[in-house]
């Protein structure tokens, strides 16, 4: 029993903050879960069940205490086409398969690759997400007109909505200056709700979006044919859901790590996300991933341990089963004000100070990732494009750094001392450093200040030694690692390696050949 308690309280725990923060998060989960269900084209309870299952499992098993998972828009956008063409049963099957892929990613320890995401991409991702959160709240200032289309609120309805949102924001901003005994977010929701219910103010409530009344999530094996045809149909969707979910979850994990100055475990989070999606699919949920907005609400409310996520999930289920009539009276203005403050807190305002100080390439990457995130609402694509561009810029910059110092020794041997990394981007510049036709019969190429990093570099060395060999000249390659010497099979008769001074490092791709 003590080991179980230690698992949930391994960080210094403020139980009051954990419980109250979990309650706040539970309230904030409801409208988004319902909204994402509508986006995906499934019943609201499917999104709510996913929020419960994802939140509970990842809170217990996840690699980042304090992070909240649930039904998300990124996953909903992927599943909407499948829901329209094949129905909700195929959604359940897809989510289960996506979960299996995520567990496999965790077992194979692929979560470490999130470290390859540059800081400029992180800035762009976070800023884009903050803008999306803010823009998504504007729909609450609209209402369906007689023509069935959305129109902006006017008159009393607009003033009421704006006033309640403003009151919510004011409480969240000002209350911490007076007291931190209770979370400002929860206080704002309770005060505004009491005001609306007590005075009978006519405004949009959670119940106006959809009913959240339901029971315990039913165990349900997806009613789909277990055939290769079904697998071929759902696999592309499952792969995208798995990828999007892991990218968003691991980026959120990194963000929470920075805020709390602690270190999460990415591979453990991959396994937890996968397990949660498998169980979500088996218990009638649409699946999901980490939610940056709710995670920031949780962290800003003082939560740091697993307990807050468990409380949020259980309270969400309690609301669904027993408290729907009360929760449906909560005004959307209170939740809108809360999410607007989340968007303000999410935005990396420090990134605006980097203009003129960061390299132009980093600024371009940051802005591009932000724009793609906002315009396409595709977080995975935005991050992928940002990483690719940043990698290409890095490769280009390093390709320009390779140079060679040349001299003849007393014995008439030509020496080339190579500086800078030799890789796919620099092989052409490397080849241009050599005057093969006019060099003496013996040449030494010294890699003491260089590093051979990939198979393109190995091939470049092979071609260079062959050019010298055709002219009857001998080349000595010095200070190459054992990996390089082993791979240079076609030039092994010409290689003279100083083994005693060889550095020890591995060539990318060597394990693929041997």
N, C-alpha and C positions, 0 to 999 in steps of 0.2 A: 504493500500500500504506500509506503514511504517513497519507493522508486517512482510510482505513478504520480504522486504529488510533486516530486522533484522535477519530473518531466514537464509538468505544466507550470512550474514555478522556478525554473532554473535561472530566470532573470529576477531581479529584485521587483517584487510584485506589489502594486498598490491595488488591493482587491476592490476598493470602491471605484477607482478609475476603470479597472478592467470590466466590472459589471455594468457601470453606467455607460461606458464607451460602447460595449457590446449592444446595449439597448438602443443607443443612438444609431449605430450601424444597421441594426435590424429594421428600424423605421426607414432609413435611407435606402435599404435594399429593395423595399416593396415596389415603389413606382418604377424603378429602373428595370427590375425583373419583369414586371408587367409590360413595360414599353418594349423591351427586347423580345418578349414573347410575340407581341403584335408584329414587330419587324420580321421575325422568323416565320410568321404565319401559323403559329400554334396557339392552343388555349393558354390563358394567363397562368393557370396552375402549373403548366409544364415548366415555365420559367421560374416560378416560385419554388417548385420542388428542386430544380437545378440549383438555385441559390442556396437552399438549405443543405443539400447533399455536398455541393462543392465547398461551401464554407466550413461545414463540420469536418469533412475528411482532411482538407488541407490544413485546417487549424490543428488537428491532432497529429498528422503525419508529415506536414510540410517542413521545408528547410528554412522558413523565415517566420518566426513568431511575430504576431502583430499584423501580418498581411492578410487581407480579406479576399476571398475568391467567391465567384457567383456567376450567374448568367450574364454574358457580356454582349455588347453590340458587335464586336469583331467576329464572334462566333455566329451570331444571329445572321449577319450579312452573308456569311458563307453558306448557311443552311437554307436560306429562304427559297432558292431555286428548287432544291430537292423537295422541300415541303410542298411546294405548289404542284410539282409533277408527280410525286409518289406518296405523299402523305406523311403523317407523323411517325408511323411505325419505322419507316426508313431513317428518320431522324434519330430515333433511339439506337438503331443498329450502327449508324454512322458514328455516333458519339462513343459507343462502346469500342469500336475499332480504333477511333482516334485515341482513346485512352490507352489501348494496348500499345500503340505506336509511341506514346509519350512515356509509358513505363519502360519500353525498350530503349528509348533515348537516354533515360536516366541510368539504366543498367549498364549501357555502353559508355556512360560518363561523358555524354555529349554536351551536358550543361555548361562545361567549362568554356565552350566556344563563345559564350556570351561576353567573355572578356575581350573578344576581338571587336566589339562595338566601340568605336571612338567616342570621345566625350562630345564632339560636335554633333554626332548622331543622337546621343542621349539628350542633349539640349533641344534639338529639333523635335524629337519624339515627345518629350515632356511638354514643350510649348504648344505643339500641335494638339496634343491631347487636352491641354487646358482650354484651348480655344474651342475644341469640339464640345467639351463639357459645358462651357458658357453658352455656345450657340444652341445646344440642345435644350436649354432652359427657356429659350425665347418662345417655344411652342406653347408654353403655359400662358403666354400673353395673347393667345389666339383662341378663337372659338369657331365651331362649325356653324356656318350660316344657313339660310333657307335653301340655298342652291347646293348644299352639301360640301362646299369648299371652306377652307380655313380663312378666317378674316381676323384682323387685329382687333383687340378689344377697344372699345371707345367709352367715353362718358364715365358713369359711376363704376361700371365693371372694371375699367382700366385703372381708375384711381384706387379702388379697393384692393386690386391685385398688387399694384405698385406699392401702396401703403403697407400692406402686410409683408411683402418681400423686404421692403426697407426696414420695417420693425425687426424682422428676423435678423437681417444683416447687422443692425445696430446692436442687438443683444449679443450676437456672436463677437463683435468687435469690442464692445465696451465692458461686458461682464467680467472678462478675465482681469481687467484693471481694478475691479472691486473685490472679487473673490475667485478662487480657483477650487472651491470646495466641490462644486458640481460642474460637469462639462458644459460649456457655453452653448454648444450645438443642441444638446438635449433640452436644456433650459429654454432655448429659443423655440423649439418645436412645441414644447408643453405650454409655454405662455401664449403663443399665437393660436394654438389649437383651443385653449381654454377661452381665449378672447372671442374666437369665431363661434364656438359652440354656445358660450354664455350669452353673447349678444345677438345670436341668430343671424350673423352676417352671411349674406348670400355670396358665396365664392366657390370655385372649383375645389373638390375634395378628392381623396384617393378613390372613394367609391364611385366617382363619376367616370373614372378611367375603366375600371372593371371590378367585379366582385372578387375578393380574395378568399372567400369561404371554401374550405375543403377539409379533407381528412389527412391521415398519415399517408405519405407517398406509397402507392401500391407497388409491390414487386411484380415485374412484368417482363417476360422474355419477348423481344420484338417479334411480331407476327410477320416475318418476311421469309421468303424461300431461302433455305441455306444452300445456295448453289454458287458456282463460279460466276454466273451472270450477275447475281446480286453483289458479289464481292467486287466485280469489275465496275459496277455502277457506283457503289458507295466509297470505294477506295480513294478516288481523287478528292472527294469531299472530306473524307477522314484525314487524309494527309495534310490538306490545307488547314483544317481545324486544329490538328495536332501542332503544326508549325506555327500558326498564328497564336494559339494558346500558349505555347512555350515561350515564344518571343515576348509577348506581352507580359507574361508572368515573370520571366527572368529579368526583364527591364524594370518592372515594378520592384522586384526583389533588390536590384542594384540601387534603385532610388531610395527605398526604405533603409538600406544599409548606410547610405550617405547621411540620411537624416538622423538615424539613431547611433551612428558611428559604431556599428557592430557588423558582424560578417555572417551572412546567410549561407546556406549550402544549396548550390544550384542543382546538383544531381539528385539530391533528396527531394527537392521541390518538383523536379520532373516526374519522379516516381509518384509523388503525392498527387500531382495534377492528373496524371494518368489514371491512378486508382479512383480518384474522385469522379472522373468522367465515365469510367466503367460502371461504377455504382449509380451514377446519375442516369445513365442509359437504362440500367436494369430497374430503376425506381421511377420511371416515367418522367425524367428530366431532359432538358435540351442540351445539357453540358455547358461548359464555360471555361473561365480561366481567372487569373487574378484581376481585381478591379482597383485601379489606381485611385479613383475618387474615394471609394469607401475605405481603402487602406489608409489614405491620408486623413480621413475623418477619424479613423481609429487611432492613428499615431498622434494626431494633434490633440486628441482628447486625453492623452497620457497613457494609453495602452502600450505595453511592450511585450507581453507574454501571450501564450496560446489561449489563455482563459477568455479573453475578450472575443476572439473568433468563435469559440465554442458557445459562449453566451449569445452572441448575435444569431448564430444558426438555430439554436434551440428556441430563442424568443421568436424568431421568424416563424418557426413551425407552430409555436403556441398561438401566435397571431392568426395563422391560417386555420387552425383547428378550433380555437376558442374565442379569439378576440377580434374576429373580422369586423363585427358590427361597430366596434370602437375605432379601430384603425382606419376604417373607410371614412370616418368623419374628420380625419386629419386633413387640414387644408393643404393643397398643393403649393400654396404660396410659401409656407414654412419650409417645405422640402426644396423648393426652387431657390429660396434665399440661402439655404445651407449649401446647395450645389454651386451656386455662384461664388460663395466664399471658398469652396474647395477649388474651383478653377483659378481664383486669384492666388491661392496658396500653392497650387500646382505649377503655375507659370514660373520659369526660371528668370526672374527679373535681372539677376546678375548677368545673364547672357547678353542683355542689351548694352552692358558696359564693355563688352568684348569688341564691339565694332571699332575698327581702327587699331586694335591691339592684337587680335588674333590674325593668323595668316588668312589671306583672301580665300584660299581653297576651303578652309574650315568654315568660314562664314557662309560660303556658297552652299556647302553641304548642310549646314544647320538650317538655312532658310529653305532649301529644297525639301528636306525631310519634313519641315513644318508645313509647307504648302501641300505636299502629297498627302500628309496625314489629314489635313483639314478638308481638302477638296475631294479626295477619294475615300476617306474614312477607312483606309486600308493600312493599318499600322505595320503589318508584316512587310508589305511591299515598300513602304516608306523607309523602314529600317534597312531592308535588303539593298535598296538603291543607294542609300546613304553609305552603307558599308562598302559596296562595290566602288563607288566614286572615291571614297577615302582611300581604299586600297590601291586604286589606280594612281591617285596622286602620290601616295607613298612610294609606289614602285617607280614612278617617273622621277621623283626627287632622288631616290637612291641610285637610279640608273645613271644619273648625271655625275655621281660622285666617284665613279671608278676612274682611276688614272694609273699611269705607269712611269716609274723613274728608270731611266736607261743609262748604262755605262759599260765600257769595255775594261776588263781587268788586264793585268800584265801579260797573261797567257793568251790574250786575244779572244777570250770568251765573252760573249754578249750577255749582260744581265738585265732582266726585266723585273723590277720590284713592283708588285701590284698592290695598289691601295684601293680600298672600297669593296663592297660585296659583289660577287659574281653570281648573277641569277638571270632569269629569263629576260628581264628588262635591260640588262647591261651587257648582254653577250655581243651585240653588234658593235658597241663602242669598244669593248674589250678586243675584238678581232682586229679592229682598225688600228690598234696600238702597235702592231707588229709589222716589221719590214722583212717579210720572209725571204724575198728574193735577194736582198742585199745583206742579210745577216751572215755572220761567219758560220763555219761548219758546226760549231757547238754553241748552244744557247741554254741559259739557265733562267727559268721563270720561278720567281720566289713569291710564295703566297703567305709569308709570315704576317703581313698586315692586311690580308684579304681573307675572304671566307667563301668557299664554294657551297652554295645553298640549295640547289635544286638540280633536276635532271637536264634542264636546258644548259646549265653551266657545264655539266659533265660532257654533254654532247659537243659544246663549243671547244672544250679541251681536246676531245677526240679529233675533231676536225682540224684544229691547229697543229697537233702533233703529226697528223697525216700529211698536212701541207709541207712541213719541214722534212718529213721522211721521204716524200717523193723527190725532193731535191738533194737527197743524200746527206741531210743534216741531222744532227742529234740534239734532242731536247731533254733537259733535266727539269722535272717539276718538283720543286722543293716545298717543304712545310705544308703538304696536303695531309688531310686526316686519313686514317686507315679506311674509312668508308669510301672516300674518293678513290683511293688507290685500288680498292677492291672493284669498284665499278668501272674503272678505266681499262676494260678488258682488251679492247682493240689496240691500245697503245702500251700494253704492259711491257713490251720488250724495250721501250724507250724511256721508261720511267725510272728516275733516280730519286728516291724519297729519303729525306733525313728523318728517320723514324724517331730518333731520340728527341727531336724538337717538335714533333707533330702535335698540334692541339687536338683535344678530344671533343668532338661535337658530331652530331648526326646530320646527314644529308636528307632533306625532305624527299620522300619517295623511295628511299633505299629499301625500306621494309616491304615495298610492293614488289621488288624484284627478287628478293632473297628471303 
